[in-house]
Amino acid sequence: MDCIDIIYERLATLNLAANKTDYSKRWLGMEDSYYRNKTSKQRPASARVYGQLACKLMEEASTLRMNGDNKSARDMSEIASTCLAEIIATSRDSISQRESRYHAH
């Protein structure tokens, strides 16, 4: 289970993702079947997907904060931070792979 799966479970528990299709469309900004396909093929999510998810989580945090639900807003912000950390890790891995290929030639 990777980070995007953990976030799905957390949002589902909070009743913010009705199902995998809802998560794909509303939270990840992808087509209906994206998350189901990603999990069945065990592919990692891209930095773009994590970026979209982080933006949506921050929007949700802002709405919660405006409605006075500071605890839930903090929770959403923490989850968004996890997404940002994944973007950094994904980018770092990508750079390392490119450098390895470059130095191998």
C-alpha positions in Angstrom: 0.0 0.0 0.0 1.5 3.3 -1.0 0.7 6.9 0.1 -2.1 7.5 -2.3 -3.8 4.3 -1.0 -3.5 5.5 2.6 -4.9 8.9 1.7 -7.9 7.2 0.0 -8.6 5.1 3.1 -8.4 8.2 5.3 -10.7 10.2 3.0 -13.2 7.3 2.8 -13.2 7.0 6.6 -14.0 10.7 6.9 -16.8 10.2 4.3 -15.0 12.6 1.9 -14.5 9.9 -0.8 -17.6 7.9 -1.5 -15.7 5.3 -3.5 -12.7 4.8 -5.8 -14.5 6.4 -8.8 -15.2 9.5 -6.7 -11.6 9.6 -5.4 -10.3 9.3 -9.0 -12.5 12.1 -10.3 -12.9 14.5 -7.4 -9.7 14.2 -5.5 -7.1 13.1 -8.1 -8.6 15.0 -11.1 -8.4 11.9 -13.2 -10.8 9.7 -15.2 -13.2 7.4 -13.3 -11.2 4.3 -13.5 -7.7 5.8 -12.8 -7.4 4.7 -9.1 -8.9 1.2 -9.7 -6.4 0.7 -12.6 -3.5 2.1 -10.6 -4.1 -0.3 -7.7 -4.8 -3.3 -9.9 -1.6 -2.8 -11.9 0.3 -1.7 -8.7 1.7 1.5 -10.5 2.9 4.4 -8.4 1.1 7.7 -8.7 2.8 10.5 -10.6 3.9 13.8 -9.1 1.1 15.4 -11.1 -1.5 13.3 -9.4 0.0 14.0 -6.0 0.0 17.7 -6.9 -3.7 17.7 -7.8 -4.5 15.8 -4.6 -2.5 18.3 -2.5 -4.4 21.2 -4.1 -7.8 19.6 -3.4 -6.8 18.8 0.2 -5.7 22.4 0.8 -9.0 23.7 -0.7 -10.8 21.4 1.6 -8.7 22.6 4.6 -9.5 26.2 3.7 -13.2 25.5 3.6 -13.1 23.7 6.9 -11.1 26.5 8.5 -13.7 29.1 7.2 -16.4 27.0 8.7 -14.6 26.9 12.1 -13.5 23.3 12.0 -9.9 23.9 12.7 -9.1 20.3 13.8 -10.3 18.8 10.5 -8.6 21.7 8.6 -5.3 20.7 10.3 -5.9 17.0 9.4 -6.4 18.0 5.7 -3.3 20.2 5.7 -1.3 17.3 7.2 -2.5 15.0 4.5 -1.6 17.6 1.9 1.9 17.8 3.3 2.2 14.1 2.8 1.4 14.6 -0.9 4.0 17.3 -1.2 6.6 15.0 0.4 5.7 12.3 -2.2 6.2 14.9 -5.0 9.6 15.6 -3.7 10.4 11.9 -3.4 9.1 11.1 -6.9 11.1 14.0 -8.4 14.2 12.9 -6.6 13.8 9.3 -7.8 13.3 10.5 -11.4 16.4 12.7 -11.3 18.5 9.8 -9.9 17.3 7.5 -12.6 18.1 10.0 -15.3 21.6 10.7 -13.8 22.2 6.9 -13.7 21.3 6.5 -17.4 23.4 9.5 -18.3 26.5 8.3 -16.5 26.1 4.8 -17.8 26.7 6.1 -21.4 
